[in-house]
Every structure is written in C-alpha cells, then in structure tokens.
C-alpha cells in the first residue's frame, strides 16, 4: 500500500512539473511560503479578530522607550526567546519595526548619529546580504556611507559592521571580521538564528540584535521585526527614526504576531505539534533533495556545513539554511544560465562575490522547488553560456 501511495504521489508530482514546465520560477526573492501548509492545518488556532473600535490610538505604552510597542507583543517576544534559548532578553530594550529592514535602517541612523565623526563607514563580509548595500546607499545620507567588504576594510575612523549569522546568502555562522580600527559598532542580524535553520549552540548576548517575524514563521506579509538593544540611547535614536519614518508600527500586525508567537512558543512543549520540529524536517528534506541532485552530476557546488549540538533539540543536527549558495565549477555566469532555464536567482556579484555563484531561495512553495530540482537535474553542461 505504501509503495502504491508513493507511486501515486510520484505520478502527481510529475504531472505538476509537466504543467509548470514553461513557467518562470522566481527563487530570487526570499518569500517564505514554505511553512504555509503547517498554518493551514492549524486552522482557526491563530485567527485574530479585531473589533472596529479597537487599536485606534497611535500610542501603546507611553512609559516605554518604544512607545508604539504593544505590551503583549513584548511579552511574546521574550517568552519565545526564552523557550528557544537563542538570545538574551534581560536588561534589553525591545524596539519593534516594520520588518528587520526598517530596523536595520533605524540602527544605522542611531549608531551613526551618535558618532562624533561622520560619515560612518558601513561594511559587511562578502558574500553579504545584497540589500545592505541598498539600505546604506539609497538615501545618500551624510551620516553613513557603504564601504563594501569588511574583510578588506582598512580605513581609520568609526565604522558599522553588519554581521548576519547564519549568513544570507551562504548560510555560514559569522562573527565580526574588522580588526585594528577604533570606534567600531556591530549590528547582528539573527534573522535565521532559529532551530529550523541552524543548531542553537549558545544564547546570543550582543549589543544590538535584529530579528524578523517573516523568517521565523513565514508571515512576511505582517511586516514585523524587532531589535534587542542594550544601550538606551541607541534604542531612543532608533525609535526617533521609526517615529519620523512611519509614526510607529501597525497594531493589527503586532496583534497577529503576538498570537502566532505565543502559539509557536506553546508548541515547543508538545513535540508532535511543534512548529520548529515541522520546520526543521521540512528544511532538512529540501536540503537532502537539493544535495542529491547536485552530487549526482559534476557541474554544481554547494557549501558543506558542520554539524553541531543544538541546545533546543537536545541533539546534534545539520544546518538547513534558508538560502542555497549554489555555484558552478566552471567560470560561467550562473545567474544568466539559470535565467535561460526560466529560473530566477540572485547573482553572486550582487552579494559582493562572483557570477559563478547564485543565491537560491529554499523558502518558496513546494511546486516551485520541485520544478527547480527537475530543471537542475536535466542540465548536462554549461557550454551554451559565455564565460
């Protein structure tokens, strides 16, 4: 019976792939729809109803540094971090933002405006999250300036280093790399430091840590992120930026995030329904399937990640990053080649690296991922693309 069911599933998958054979598959964007099936099974558990007269004021808690942060969301954030053990929340100021992108810009403003010397250099070790370049350059601020790869940065004066760990795009665990320059500040982006992506090996205790609702649960549309900040002056400056930029953050989004964060915290105690168990297995299976395709040929490369003991799961596990840093063994423009195959990816050159690498989202829908693997498996060589 099991074999018959697998056979039927295989036939169904083949038909889906055939139907989508001419479709453009967008694996450039990190739209985290991979966990949608889990939330569909939860049905009304996380449904939020808001009455017409509720949440009308700008203000949430005027005694708080972040005056637009809903108190229940602050409690939910602390409870989740405590359950996972991935970040310290004691003696921290929580600043909520419209996703971590807005918080990153708020942090750049805060740290640079508090510096005596301006503009402050902004760097990140390549390959880095490509949006950092845009965030540090778009408004052409006189407070800070994008200076490129942190590994080659050698200027005197204040700087801000962006450290993403696990890293986007290559999934590696990162630490600051700038040495020998005074006045350095670090923004730690821990968007993917959750047990369905990587082993939780320690409780992070950094000065400024960014997190995002979208990459934890997949609810990118709610646009919620938060920062855990040690220095009250930095927190105040971040809130000042957010106040001028958007006069706070949607209370409706905060309410939904509170409900869902409380739910996944509760499921941490029930293994059979645990969101993180589900997410870990889902990501693990995707990586196993991708590695099988890559290792079946002699064209593509993937990073190898060391196993580590995960304090949350209580066992040794392998990382399953949200993005694959796919490379080719020849000096070719891999992004252009995959585009010819109707697969959109993010070129390595946008991440401060080379064109023989691309960032591939592992967070999309099952159908898109299946078609991607099918197309990758049918590639025999890269000769049709110029070096």
N, C-alpha and C positions, 0 to 999 in steps of 0.2 A: 504493500500500500504506500509506504513512504517513497519508494522508488517511483511509483506511478505519479504521486503528487509532485515530486521533484521534476519528473518528466513534463507534467502539465505546466509547471511554473517556467521551465526552460522554454517550452513552446511559446508561452505567453510573452516571455521576455524577448524572444526572437522576433515576434510579431511587432512588439513595441519598437524595437530597434529598427525594423524594416520601415515602419510608418514614419519614424523620425530620421530616416537616412539622409534626407535633404535639408534637415533643419539646422540652423546655426545654433551651436551650443555655447553659451556665454559662461565661461569659467574664469573670466577676468574679475568680475565682481564677487565679493565675498558675502553674497546674500544667504544668510544662514537658515535655509528652509529644510535642512536635513532632519531636524527634530520634529517636523510638523505632525508626523504620524503619532508620536507619543502624546502630543497635546490633543489630538483628535480623540484618542482613547480616553483621555481624562474628562472629556465631555464638559459638563457644567461645573466641574470642581473649581475651575478658575474663572468662571464667569463673573463679571463685575457689573453691577447695576448702580448708576448714579442718578439721583433724582434731579429734577430741573433746578431746584433751589440750592443745591449743594455745590461746594467748591467754587463759589463766585468771587471770593476776595483774592487780591494779589498775594496776601500775606498768609503764612502758615504758622511761623513761630518767631515772633519779633525779639525774643530773648536769645535766639540762636544767631551765631555768626552768619550762617546761611539761612536768611530769614524766609526763603521760599521753600525750604526743605520740609516736607511733611514728616511729622514726628514718627508716624508708624513706619514710614519707609526707612528712616534712620535705624529703628529697632530691627527691621527685617534684614537690613544690610549687615548689621553687627551679628545677628543670630546666624546668618548664613556663613560668614567668615569664621565664626567660632566653631560651627559644625564641621567645616571643611578643614580648618587649620592652615589656611594659605596666606593670611595676612593679619597683622596686629591691628586692633581697633581701639584699644585703650589709649587714652590721652591723645586722641586724634580728633581733628575737625573734619566732619563729612561735608563735602561740597557736591551738590547734585547738579548735573548738566544735561544738555540735550545731546546725549551720547558722549563718548570719550573724545570725539573730535573737537567739540566745543570746549571741553575741559582742557584739552591739550593747548588750545589757543589761549585759554584763560591762564594756564600755568606759565606759558611763555610770557604773557603780559606781566603776570605777577612777579616772576623772578627777574625779568629784565628791568622793570620799572623800579625795583628795589635796589638795583645795581648802581653804583656811583659812576661807572664808566659805561658809555653806550656808543654804538650798538653792541649788544652782547652776541657773540658767535653761537650759532646753533649747529650741532653736529650729531651724527649717528653712524655707527659702524656698518659698512656695506657688507652684504646686501641689507638695505633698510626698507622700512615701510615707505612706499613711494609718496604717500600723502603728506608725510612730514615735510617734504620739500615745498609742497603747495601751501601748507599751513604756515610755514615760516617765511614764505616769499610773497604770497598773494596780495596782502595789503601794503606791501613795501614799507613796513614800519621802520621808524628810525630807532626803535628800542632794541631790535634784534635783527640778525642777518644770517641766512643759511650759508654755512661754510663747508658742507659736504661730509666726506668720510672722516669719522672720528679717529680712525687708525692713522691717518696721515696728517691730522691737525697738529700744528706746531706753533701757533701764534700765542703771543703773550696776552694777558688780559682775561677778563671774565668770559665764561662760556657756559652753555647749557647742553648737556649730552642727553639725547633721547636713548633710553635703553628699553627695548622690547624683549620680554622673556616670558614664555618661549617666543622666539623671534618670528616676525612676519616680514619676509616670506619663507625663510628656510627652516623654521621650527627648532632652531638650536637654543640652548639655555645661554643667556647673555649676562655679562657683568660690564661695568664701565671700563673703557679702554684708554681714555685720555690720561696721559701722565705728564707731570712736570709743569703744568700751568696752574697758576693760582686763581682763586675766585671761581672755581667750577661748581656748578649745580647740576643735579641729575633728576630727570623725570623718568620714573619707572612705569612703563606701560605693561600691566599684567592682564591684558585682555584675555589671554589664553592660559593663564595660570590656574587652571581648574582640572579636576581629576579625570574628566573625559577626554582631555587633550594631552596631559603630561603627568608624570608622577609628582605628587605633592611631597617634596623632600624636606621642606622647612617652612616655618611661618615667617613670611617676609616682614621686615621691620624697617622700611625705608622712609625717608623724609616726605616724599611725595609719590603716591601710588595711584594709578588710574585703572579703573575697571569699567566694563560696559555690559549692560543687560543683554544686548543683542547676541554677543558671542557666548554667553553662559547658557541661555535658554532658547535662543533663536528668534526672540521677539524684537527684531531690528526696527519694526515699524513704530514701536513705542518711543524710540529715541530717548533712552535713559542711560546715563552713566554716572559714576561717582568717583570722587577723589578722596583719599585718606591723607590728611595733611597734618604734619607735626607743628609747624610754625604758624601761630595765629595771624601774624602779619601777612604771610603768603596766602592764607585762607581768605583773609579780608580783601586782599587785592584781586583774588580770583572771583570772589563774589561781586566786587565792584565791576569787573569786566562783564560778568554774566548779567548784572543789572542793566548796564548800558546796552549790551548786545541784544538781550531778549526779555528784560524785566522779569527774570525768573524762569521757571520750568513748568510745563503743563502739569496741573494737579491730577487731571484724568490719567495721564501716563504714569505718574507716581503711584496713583491708587492701584492701577493694574499691575505695575511692577511689584508693589507690596504684596498683593495677593499671590502672585506667582512665585516670588522669592520665598514667602512663607510656606508655600506648598512644597517646593523642592527641598527646603530645609527639613520639613516634616518627613519627606520620603527617604531622607538619609538614614532614618531609623528602621525603615522597612525595606529590606534588600530586594524583595520580589517586585516592588513598585518604584524602586529608586530611579530617579531621573538620571543620576550620574552613572549608575550601572548600565542603564539603557544607552546613554550617550557614549559610554566607553566601548561597549560592544559594537555599536553602530560604526564608530570611527575606526575601531580595530579591524572590522571586516572590510571596510573600504580600503584601508591601507594594505591589507593582505592581498586583496584582489588587484590593486594597482601594482604592487611589487611582483606579483605573479606574471602580469603582462610585461613589465619592464625586464624582468630576469629571463623571460622566455626568448628574448632577442639579444642583439648586441649593438643596439642603437642608442638607447636612452640610459640615463643615470638618475639615481635618487640618493639623498643623504642616508647614512646609517646612523641611527640614534641609539645610544647606550641605554640599557635597561636600568632601572633604579627602584629602590623600595619606596612605595607610595604610603605615606602615613595615613591617608584617608582610607584606602582599600585594605591596608594591612598586609600587602604582598608586593612582590617585585613585578613591575609591569613595563611595557614598552611605550614610548610616546606615540601619540597618534595626532599630529598637528592638524590645524585647520586648513593649512595650505601645503601643497607639494611643490618643492623646489626641483622641478624637472629639468634635466639637462640632456644634451646630446654629445656624443663622443667626438663628433666632427665639429669643425669651426663653421657653423651654419647659423643663420638667423632662425631660431626655432619658432619664435612667435609668428613670423611670416609663413613658415611652413605649415604650422597647425592652422593658421587662418585659411590657407588653401584647402585644408580638410574641414573647414567650417567649424573650427573650434577656436574660440576667442580666449586668449590668456593674457597675462601681464608680462611684458618683456623685461628681462633682467636688467637692461640698460636703464629702465625707469627706477630701478631699485639700487642704482649705483654699481651694478655689476656688468656682465657682458650679455650679448644677444644669444649666446648658446644656451642660456638658461631662461626659463619662464616660471612665473608663479601660477599654479593651478589651484583653483578653489576646490576644497574637498567638502564643502558645506552645502552644495546645491541639492536639487531634487534627485531622487533615485533614477528616474528615466534619463535625465541628462548625464548622470555619472555612468550609467550603463552604456549609453551611446558613445561617450568619450572613450571608455575602455575598449569598446568594439573597434572604433576608428584607430586607436593607438595600436591595437593588436594586428591590424591589417597593413601597417606601414612596414615596408621591406627595406627601404633605404631613403636617404635624404638628398639624392643626387639632383632632383628636379629644382632645388633651391640654390641660388648662387651663394658662395661664401660671403 
